[in-house]
């Protein structure tokens, strides 16, 4: 059985006026301009999560929530200690 990487809970805001990401506790809130149609928002979310964590998109996989606003994203193939670059204080 393969080992799993760290998991990030993501709350998505599709069709936002601008793309951004901010941590709210242990949840990464992601605003994407893409609509939730044919996976467009999911791809935009993965790109935003990759940018926020400082990992390539190929290191991410959507474990759950493909059709919902709350998603679980797994990070694989990277050093866990370097995967998350959270700011020292939360952005509001």
Secondary structure, 3 states (H helix, E strand, C coil): CCCCCCEEEEEEECCCCCCEEEEECCEEEEECCCCCCCCHHHHHHHHHHHHHHCCCHHHEEEEECCCCCEEEEEECCCCHHHHCCCCCCCCC
